[in-house]
Amino acid sequence: MDKAFSTRLDEDLIRQIDRFVKERPISKKRLIELSVRNYLDQIGASNDHEIIDRSFGAWKRKEKPQDTWSQARRAFNKGFSRHTKISNQA
């Protein structure tokens, strides 16, 4: 199933794409698909879930989840109270 994909591109690149597809029997969609796949193959990107391999265990922490949450909440409250003090003084 195809999905819509939207992005902003440089105008010169868009003109190059338009000229390229007018001169050859290929659609813009097919050109972009082939280009992206070629780029990914070139840099060695794969469709596997390597992010899981790279980050495996990152969720394992020595402290309890409640301790992590409490620490983050204290930092948030400290920053929040600092900003409310500044705005109350104004």
Backbone atoms as SQL, in Angstrom:
CREATE TABLE atoms (id INTEGER PRIMARY KEY, chain TEXT, resi INTEGER, resn TEXT, atom TEXT, x REAL, y REAL, z REAL);
INSERT INTO atoms VALUES
  (1, 'A', 1, 'MET', 'N', 0.837, -1.174, 0.000),
  (2, 'A', 1, 'MET', 'CA', 0.000, 0.000, 0.000),
  (3, 'A', 1, 'MET', 'C', 0.888, 1.245, 0.000),
  (4, 'A', 2, 'ASP', 'N', 0.588, 2.165, -0.843),
  (5, 'A', 2, 'ASP', 'CA', 1.326, 3.420, -0.907),
  (6, 'A', 2, 'ASP', 'C', 0.770, 4.395, 0.116),
  (7, 'A', 3, 'LYS', 'N', 1.648, 5.219, 0.645),
  (8, 'A', 3, 'LYS', 'CA', 1.253, 6.260, 1.592),
  (9, 'A', 3, 'LYS', 'C', 1.709, 7.596, 1.044),
  (10, 'A', 4, 'ALA', 'N', 0.988, 8.638, 1.388),
  (11, 'A', 4, 'ALA', 'CA', 1.378, 9.990, 0.976),
  (12, 'A', 4, 'ALA', 'C', 2.578, 10.425, 1.811),
  (13, 'A', 5, 'PHE', 'N', 3.524, 11.098, 1.166),
  (14, 'A', 5, 'PHE', 'CA', 4.734, 11.576, 1.819),
  (15, 'A', 5, 'PHE', 'C', 4.965, 12.991, 1.337),
  (16, 'A', 6, 'SER', 'N', 5.078, 13.917, 2.256),
  (17, 'A', 6, 'SER', 'CA', 5.213, 15.315, 1.887),
  (18, 'A', 6, 'SER', 'C', 6.502, 15.879, 2.469),
  (19, 'A', 7, 'THR', 'N', 7.219, 16.653, 1.668),
  (20, 'A', 7, 'THR', 'CA', 8.436, 17.297, 2.142),
  (21, 'A', 7, 'THR', 'C', 8.720, 18.530, 1.297),
  (22, 'A', 8, 'ARG', 'N', 9.478, 19.423, 1.848),
  (23, 'A', 8, 'ARG', 'CA', 9.885, 20.610, 1.104),
  (24, 'A', 8, 'ARG', 'C', 11.243, 20.329, 0.469),
  (25, 'A', 9, 'LEU', 'N', 11.348, 20.654, -0.824),
  (26, 'A', 9, 'LEU', 'CA', 12.592, 20.439, -1.555),
  (27, 'A', 9, 'LEU', 'C', 13.040, 21.740, -2.186),
  (28, 'A', 10, 'ASP', 'N', 14.316, 21.815, -2.452),
  (29, 'A', 10, 'ASP', 'CA', 14.894, 22.950, -3.136),
  (30, 'A', 10, 'ASP', 'C', 14.262, 23.078, -4.529),
  (31, 'A', 11, 'GLU', 'N', 13.954, 24.294, -4.924),
  (32, 'A', 11, 'GLU', 'CA', 13.292, 24.511, -6.220),
  (33, 'A', 11, 'GLU', 'C', 14.127, 24.002, -7.385),
  (34, 'A', 12, 'ASP', 'N', 15.444, 24.169, -7.324),
  (35, 'A', 12, 'ASP', 'CA', 16.304, 23.673, -8.404),
  (36, 'A', 12, 'ASP', 'C', 16.225, 22.156, -8.514),
  (37, 'A', 13, 'LEU', 'N', 16.171, 21.478, -7.385),
  (38, 'A', 13, 'LEU', 'CA', 16.055, 20.025, -7.403),
  (39, 'A', 13, 'LEU', 'C', 14.723, 19.604, -8.016),
  (40, 'A', 14, 'ILE', 'N', 13.670, 20.311, -7.680),
  (41, 'A', 14, 'ILE', 'CA', 12.358, 19.998, -8.250),
  (42, 'A', 14, 'ILE', 'C', 12.383, 20.170, -9.762),
  (43, 'A', 15, 'ARG', 'N', 13.014, 21.236, -10.233),
  (44, 'A', 15, 'ARG', 'CA', 13.123, 21.449, -11.681),
  (45, 'A', 15, 'ARG', 'C', 13.933, 20.335, -12.338),
  (46, 'A', 16, 'GLN', 'N', 15.003, 19.902, -11.685),
  (47, 'A', 16, 'GLN', 'CA', 15.807, 18.794, -12.225),
  (48, 'A', 16, 'GLN', 'C', 14.984, 17.516, -12.310),
  (49, 'A', 17, 'ILE', 'N', 14.202, 17.247, -11.289),
  (50, 'A', 17, 'ILE', 'CA', 13.348, 16.066, -11.294),
  (51, 'A', 17, 'ILE', 'C', 12.332, 16.162, -12.425),
  (52, 'A', 18, 'ASP', 'N', 11.706, 17.320, -12.574),
  (53, 'A', 18, 'ASP', 'CA', 10.725, 17.514, -13.643),
  (54, 'A', 18, 'ASP', 'C', 11.345, 17.277, -15.015),
  (55, 'A', 19, 'ARG', 'N', 12.526, 17.857, -15.253),
  (56, 'A', 19, 'ARG', 'CA', 13.202, 17.657, -16.545),
  (57, 'A', 19, 'ARG', 'C', 13.559, 16.194, -16.764),
  (58, 'A', 20, 'PHE', 'N', 14.051, 15.549, -15.724),
  (59, 'A', 20, 'PHE', 'CA', 14.478, 14.152, -15.828),
  (60, 'A', 20, 'PHE', 'C', 13.309, 13.249, -16.218),
  (61, 'A', 21, 'VAL', 'N', 12.164, 13.411, -15.550),
  (62, 'A', 21, 'VAL', 'CA', 11.035, 12.519, -15.836),
  (63, 'A', 21, 'VAL', 'C', 10.368, 12.834, -17.173),
  (64, 'A', 22, 'LYS', 'N', 10.507, 14.065, -17.661),
  (65, 'A', 22, 'LYS', 'CA', 9.954, 14.391, -18.975),
  (66, 'A', 22, 'LYS', 'C', 10.766, 13.742, -20.093),
  (67, 'A', 23, 'GLU', 'N', 12.065, 13.565, -19.852),
  (68, 'A', 23, 'GLU', 'CA', 12.949, 12.998, -20.871),
  (69, 'A', 23, 'GLU', 'C', 12.991, 11.475, -20.847),
  (70, 'A', 24, 'ARG', 'N', 12.470, 10.859, -19.798),
  (71, 'A', 24, 'ARG', 'CA', 12.563, 9.413, -19.645),
  (72, 'A', 24, 'ARG', 'C', 11.203, 8.828, -19.268),
  (73, 'A', 25, 'PRO', 'N', 11.022, 7.570, -19.555),
  (74, 'A', 25, 'PRO', 'CA', 9.735, 6.940, -19.215),
  (75, 'A', 25, 'PRO', 'C', 9.695, 6.476, -17.751),
  (76, 'A', 26, 'ILE', 'N', 9.735, 7.419, -16.845),
  (77, 'A', 26, 'ILE', 'CA', 9.703, 7.101, -15.423),
  (78, 'A', 26, 'ILE', 'C', 8.897, 8.178, -14.705),
  (79, 'A', 27, 'SER', 'N', 8.159, 7.760, -13.695),
  (80, 'A', 27, 'SER', 'CA', 7.358, 8.730, -12.938),
  (81, 'A', 27, 'SER', 'C', 8.214, 9.350, -11.834),
  (82, 'A', 28, 'LYS', 'N', 7.754, 10.478, -11.328),
  (83, 'A', 28, 'LYS', 'CA', 8.459, 11.121, -10.214),
  (84, 'A', 28, 'LYS', 'C', 8.503, 10.183, -9.011),
  (85, 'A', 29, 'LYS', 'N', 7.394, 9.517, -8.767),
  (86, 'A', 29, 'LYS', 'CA', 7.311, 8.586, -7.642),
  (87, 'A', 29, 'LYS', 'C', 8.365, 7.492, -7.780),
  (88, 'A', 30, 'ARG', 'N', 8.440, 6.910, -8.952),
  (89, 'A', 30, 'ARG', 'CA', 9.399, 5.816, -9.175),
  (90, 'A', 30, 'ARG', 'C', 10.836, 6.321, -9.068),
  (91, 'A', 31, 'LEU', 'N', 11.106, 7.499, -9.599),
  (92, 'A', 31, 'LEU', 'CA', 12.447, 8.081, -9.513),
  (93, 'A', 31, 'LEU', 'C', 12.858, 8.288, -8.052),
  (94, 'A', 32, 'ILE', 'N', 11.970, 8.824, -7.270),
  (95, 'A', 32, 'ILE', 'CA', 12.282, 9.089, -5.868),
  (96, 'A', 32, 'ILE', 'C', 12.446, 7.770, -5.109),
  (97, 'A', 33, 'GLU', 'N', 11.571, 6.797, -5.373),
  (98, 'A', 33, 'GLU', 'CA', 11.705, 5.493, -4.714),
  (99, 'A', 33, 'GLU', 'C', 13.054, 4.851, -5.032),
  (100, 'A', 34, 'LEU', 'N', 13.408, 4.843, -6.309),
  (101, 'A', 34, 'LEU', 'CA', 14.690, 4.254, -6.707),
  (102, 'A', 34, 'LEU', 'C', 15.872, 5.005, -6.110),
  (103, 'A', 35, 'SER', 'N', 15.779, 6.320, -6.080),
  (104, 'A', 35, 'SER', 'CA', 16.866, 7.135, -5.544),
  (105, 'A', 35, 'SER', 'C', 17.072, 6.885, -4.057),
  (106, 'A', 36, 'VAL', 'N', 15.995, 6.838, -3.326),
  (107, 'A', 36, 'VAL', 'CA', 16.099, 6.612, -1.882),
  (108, 'A', 36, 'VAL', 'C', 16.631, 5.214, -1.604),
  (109, 'A', 37, 'ARG', 'N', 16.096, 4.214, -2.314),
  (110, 'A', 37, 'ARG', 'CA', 16.583, 2.838, -2.127),
  (111, 'A', 37, 'ARG', 'C', 18.059, 2.723, -2.474),
  (112, 'A', 38, 'ASN', 'N', 18.463, 3.361, -3.558),
  (113, 'A', 38, 'ASN', 'CA', 19.868, 3.335, -3.959),
  (114, 'A', 38, 'ASN', 'C', 20.748, 3.977, -2.893),
  (115, 'A', 39, 'TYR', 'N', 20.306, 5.107, -2.362),
  (116, 'A', 39, 'TYR', 'CA', 21.063, 5.790, -1.316),
  (117, 'A', 39, 'TYR', 'C', 21.187, 4.918, -0.078),
  (118, 'A', 40, 'LEU', 'N', 20.086, 4.306, 0.327),
  (119, 'A', 40, 'LEU', 'CA', 20.111, 3.451, 1.511),
  (120, 'A', 40, 'LEU', 'C', 21.021, 2.244, 1.309),
  (121, 'A', 41, 'ASP', 'N', 20.987, 1.663, 0.110),
  (122, 'A', 41, 'ASP', 'CA', 21.894, 0.546, -0.194),
  (123, 'A', 41, 'ASP', 'C', 23.345, 0.999, -0.156),
  (124, 'A', 42, 'GLN', 'N', 23.591, 2.188, -0.655),
  (125, 'A', 42, 'GLN', 'CA', 24.942, 2.736, -0.729),
  (126, 'A', 42, 'GLN', 'C', 25.532, 2.965, 0.664),
  (127, 'A', 43, 'ILE', 'N', 24.722, 3.439, 1.603),
  (128, 'A', 43, 'ILE', 'CA', 25.246, 3.695, 2.941),
  (129, 'A', 43, 'ILE', 'C', 25.151, 2.466, 3.835),
  (130, 'A', 44, 'GLY', 'N', 24.558, 1.407, 3.316),
  (131, 'A', 44, 'GLY', 'CA', 24.508, 0.172, 4.070),
  (132, 'A', 44, 'GLY', 'C', 23.367, 0.088, 5.053),
  (133, 'A', 45, 'ALA', 'N', 22.376, 0.932, 4.881),
  (134, 'A', 45, 'ALA', 'CA', 21.219, 0.864, 5.769),
  (135, 'A', 45, 'ALA', 'C', 20.430, -0.390, 5.437),
  (136, 'A', 46, 'SER', 'N', 19.859, -0.983, 6.451),
  (137, 'A', 46, 'SER', 'CA', 19.079, -2.190, 6.224),
  (138, 'A', 46, 'SER', 'C', 17.684, -2.015, 6.796),
  (139, 'A', 47, 'ASN', 'N', 16.818, -2.930, 6.423),
  (140, 'A', 47, 'ASN', 'CA', 15.439, -2.861, 6.899),
  (141, 'A', 47, 'ASN', 'C', 15.254, -3.550, 8.238),
  (142, 'A', 48, 'ASP', 'N', 16.319, -4.108, 8.796),
  (143, 'A', 48, 'ASP', 'CA', 16.147, -4.761, 10.082),
  (144, 'A', 48, 'ASP', 'C', 16.015, -3.716, 11.182),
  (145, 'A', 49, 'HIS', 'N', 15.818, -4.166, 12.350),
  (146, 'A', 49, 'HIS', 'CA', 15.580, -3.251, 13.466),
  (147, 'A', 49, 'HIS', 'C', 16.870, -3.036, 14.239),
  (148, 'A', 50, 'GLU', 'N', 17.879, -2.498, 13.562),
  (149, 'A', 50, 'GLU', 'CA', 19.178, -2.322, 14.205),
  (150, 'A', 50, 'GLU', 'C', 19.125, -1.330, 15.362),
  (151, 'A', 51, 'ILE', 'N', 18.145, -0.469, 15.388),
  (152, 'A', 51, 'ILE', 'CA', 18.024, 0.469, 16.503),
  (153, 'A', 51, 'ILE', 'C', 17.801, -0.297, 17.800),
  (154, 'A', 52, 'ILE', 'N', 17.093, -1.396, 17.709),
  (155, 'A', 52, 'ILE', 'CA', 16.865, -2.223, 18.897),
  (156, 'A', 52, 'ILE', 'C', 18.194, -2.806, 19.370),
  (157, 'A', 53, 'ASP', 'N', 19.001, -3.279, 18.430),
  (158, 'A', 53, 'ASP', 'CA', 20.308, -3.830, 18.799),
  (159, 'A', 53, 'ASP', 'C', 21.208, -2.772, 19.423),
  (160, 'A', 54, 'ARG', 'N', 21.171, -1.560, 18.866),
  (161, 'A', 54, 'ARG', 'CA', 22.037, -0.502, 19.381),
  (162, 'A', 54, 'ARG', 'C', 21.588, 0.019, 20.729),
  (163, 'A', 55, 'SER', 'N', 20.298, -0.033, 20.977),
  (164, 'A', 55, 'SER', 'CA', 19.799, 0.539, 22.229),
  (165, 'A', 55, 'SER', 'C', 19.363, -0.517, 23.239),
  (166, 'A', 56, 'PHE', 'N', 19.572, -1.778, 22.920),
  (167, 'A', 56, 'PHE', 'CA', 19.125, -2.835, 23.822),
  (168, 'A', 56, 'PHE', 'C', 19.776, -2.672, 25.185),
  (169, 'A', 57, 'GLY', 'N', 18.972, -2.704, 26.178),
  (170, 'A', 57, 'GLY', 'CA', 19.477, -2.557, 27.533),
  (171, 'A', 57, 'GLY', 'C', 19.464, -1.128, 28.034),
  (172, 'A', 58, 'ALA', 'N', 19.207, -0.168, 27.160),
  (173, 'A', 58, 'ALA', 'CA', 19.181, 1.226, 27.603),
  (174, 'A', 58, 'ALA', 'C', 18.065, 1.449, 28.616),
  (175, 'A', 59, 'TRP', 'N', 17.038, 0.644, 28.523),
  (176, 'A', 59, 'TRP', 'CA', 15.914, 0.776, 29.447),
  (177, 'A', 59, 'TRP', 'C', 16.218, 0.160, 30.800),
  (178, 'A', 60, 'LYS', 'N', 17.288, -0.631, 30.882),
  (179, 'A', 60, 'LYS', 'CA', 17.655, -1.258, 32.154),
  (180, 'A', 60, 'LYS', 'C', 18.382, -0.230, 33.008),
  (181, 'A', 61, 'ARG', 'N', 17.842, 0.049, 34.158),
  (182, 'A', 61, 'ARG', 'CA', 18.427, 1.034, 35.058),
  (183, 'A', 61, 'ARG', 'C', 18.592, 0.411, 36.434),
  (184, 'A', 62, 'LYS', 'N', 19.558, 0.926, 37.174),
  (185, 'A', 62, 'LYS', 'CA', 19.786, 0.425, 38.528),
  (186, 'A', 62, 'LYS', 'C', 18.698, 0.923, 39.472),
  (187, 'A', 63, 'GLU', 'N', 18.238, 2.155, 39.243),
  (188, 'A', 63, 'GLU', 'CA', 17.239, 2.700, 40.153),
  (189, 'A', 63, 'GLU', 'C', 15.841, 2.213, 39.771),
  (190, 'A', 64, 'LYS', 'N', 14.938, 2.345, 40.707),
  (191, 'A', 64, 'LYS', 'CA', 13.552, 1.958, 40.483),
  (192, 'A', 64, 'LYS', 'C', 12.897, 2.996, 39.576),
  (193, 'A', 65, 'PRO', 'N', 11.869, 2.604, 38.817),
  (194, 'A', 65, 'PRO', 'CA', 11.164, 3.569, 37.963),
  (195, 'A', 65, 'PRO', 'C', 10.636, 4.766, 38.753),
  (196, 'A', 66, 'GLN', 'N', 10.172, 4.530, 39.951),
  (197, 'A', 66, 'GLN', 'CA', 9.653, 5.631, 40.776),
  (198, 'A', 66, 'GLN', 'C', 10.753, 6.647, 41.095),
  (199, 'A', 67, 'ASP', 'N', 11.978, 6.150, 41.340),
  (200, 'A', 67, 'ASP', 'CA', 13.098, 7.050, 41.627),
  (201, 'A', 67, 'ASP', 'C', 13.446, 7.898, 40.397),
  (202, 'A', 68, 'THR', 'N', 13.443, 7.263, 39.217),
  (203, 'A', 68, 'THR', 'CA', 13.713, 7.988, 37.980),
  (204, 'A', 68, 'THR', 'C', 12.653, 9.060, 37.766),
  (205, 'A', 69, 'TRP', 'N', 11.390, 8.686, 37.958),
  (206, 'A', 69, 'TRP', 'CA', 10.293, 9.632, 37.783),
  (207, 'A', 69, 'TRP', 'C', 10.410, 10.784, 38.776),
  (208, 'A', 70, 'SER', 'N', 10.714, 10.472, 40.028),
  (209, 'A', 70, 'SER', 'CA', 10.818, 11.506, 41.054),
  (210, 'A', 70, 'SER', 'C', 11.929, 12.500, 40.741),
  (211, 'A', 71, 'GLN', 'N', 13.047, 11.986, 40.271),
  (212, 'A', 71, 'GLN', 'CA', 14.176, 12.851, 39.924),
  (213, 'A', 71, 'GLN', 'C', 13.798, 13.778, 38.760),
  (214, 'A', 72, 'ALA', 'N', 13.157, 13.230, 37.754),
  (215, 'A', 72, 'ALA', 'CA', 12.733, 14.049, 36.608),
  (216, 'A', 72, 'ALA', 'C', 11.688, 15.072, 37.034),
  (217, 'A', 73, 'ARG', 'N', 10.783, 14.664, 37.893),
  (218, 'A', 73, 'ARG', 'CA', 9.733, 15.574, 38.356),
  (219, 'A', 73, 'ARG', 'C', 10.309, 16.728, 39.169),
  (220, 'A', 74, 'ARG', 'N', 11.313, 16.437, 40.022),
  (221, 'A', 74, 'ARG', 'CA', 11.953, 17.503, 40.803),
  (222, 'A', 74, 'ARG', 'C', 12.633, 18.512, 39.875),
  (223, 'A', 75, 'ALA', 'N', 13.323, 18.009, 38.855),
  (224, 'A', 75, 'ALA', 'CA', 13.993, 18.910, 37.906),
  (225, 'A', 75, 'ALA', 'C', 12.968, 19.769, 37.170),
  (226, 'A', 76, 'PHE', 'N', 11.858, 19.164, 36.776),
  (227, 'A', 76, 'PHE', 'CA', 10.806, 19.918, 36.094),
  (228, 'A', 76, 'PHE', 'C', 10.231, 20.997, 37.010),
  (229, 'A', 77, 'ASN', 'N', 9.894, 20.604, 38.229),
  (230, 'A', 77, 'ASN', 'CA', 9.312, 21.563, 39.173),
  (231, 'A', 77, 'ASN', 'C', 10.266, 22.708, 39.473),
  (232, 'A', 78, 'LYS', 'N', 11.547, 22.396, 39.601),
  (233, 'A', 78, 'LYS', 'CA', 12.542, 23.435, 39.864),
  (234, 'A', 78, 'LYS', 'C', 12.568, 24.442, 38.712),
  (235, 'A', 79, 'GLY', 'N', 12.605, 23.936, 37.478),
  (236, 'A', 79, 'GLY', 'CA', 12.593, 24.819, 36.315),
  (237, 'A', 79, 'GLY', 'C', 11.298, 25.591, 36.197),
  (238, 'A', 80, 'PHE', 'N', 10.196, 24.931, 36.493),
  (239, 'A', 80, 'PHE', 'CA', 8.891, 25.585, 36.409),
  (240, 'A', 80, 'PHE', 'C', 8.767, 26.698, 37.434),
  (241, 'A', 81, 'SER', 'N', 9.205, 26.424, 38.658),
  (242, 'A', 81, 'SER', 'CA', 9.090, 27.451, 39.692),
  (243, 'A', 81, 'SER', 'C', 10.006, 28.633, 39.390),
  (244, 'A', 82, 'ARG', 'N', 11.148, 28.380, 38.775),
  (245, 'A', 82, 'ARG', 'CA', 12.048, 29.465, 38.400),
  (246, 'A', 82, 'ARG', 'C', 11.366, 30.384, 37.391),
  (247, 'A', 83, 'HIS', 'N', 10.681, 29.811, 36.419),
  (248, 'A', 83, 'HIS', 'CA', 10.018, 30.624, 35.400),
  (249, 'A', 83, 'HIS', 'C', 8.790, 31.345, 35.947),
  (250, 'A', 84, 'THR', 'N', 8.091, 30.725, 36.868),
  (251, 'A', 84, 'THR', 'CA', 6.917, 31.410, 37.424),
  (252, 'A', 84, 'THR', 'C', 7.330, 32.554, 38.333),
  (253, 'A', 85, 'LYS', 'N', 8.464, 32.417, 39.019),
  (254, 'A', 85, 'LYS', 'CA', 8.958, 33.516, 39.838),
  (255, 'A', 85, 'LYS', 'C', 9.319, 34.719, 38.978),
  (256, 'A', 86, 'ILE', 'N', 9.947, 34.450, 37.837),
  (257, 'A', 86, 'ILE', 'CA', 10.349, 35.527, 36.920),
  (258, 'A', 86, 'ILE', 'C', 9.104, 36.220, 36.367),
  (259, 'A', 87, 'SER', 'N', 8.102, 35.437, 35.976),
  (260, 'A', 87, 'SER', 'CA', 6.907, 36.054, 35.393),
  (261, 'A', 87, 'SER', 'C', 6.081, 36.787, 36.440),
  (262, 'A', 88, 'ASN', 'N', 6.116, 36.350, 37.702),
  (263, 'A', 88, 'ASN', 'CA', 5.382, 37.042, 38.766),
  (264, 'A', 88, 'ASN', 'C', 6.045, 38.367, 39.115),
  (265, 'A', 89, 'GLN', 'N', 7.353, 38.460, 38.921),
  (266, 'A', 89, 'GLN', 'CA', 8.081, 39.706, 39.233),
  (267, 'A', 89, 'GLN', 'C', 7.835, 40.760, 38.181),
  (268, 'A', 90, 'ALA', 'N', 7.506, 40.351, 36.999),
  (269, 'A', 90, 'ALA', 'CA', 7.340, 41.312, 35.902),
  (270, 'A', 90, 'ALA', 'C', 6.086, 42.128, 36.011);
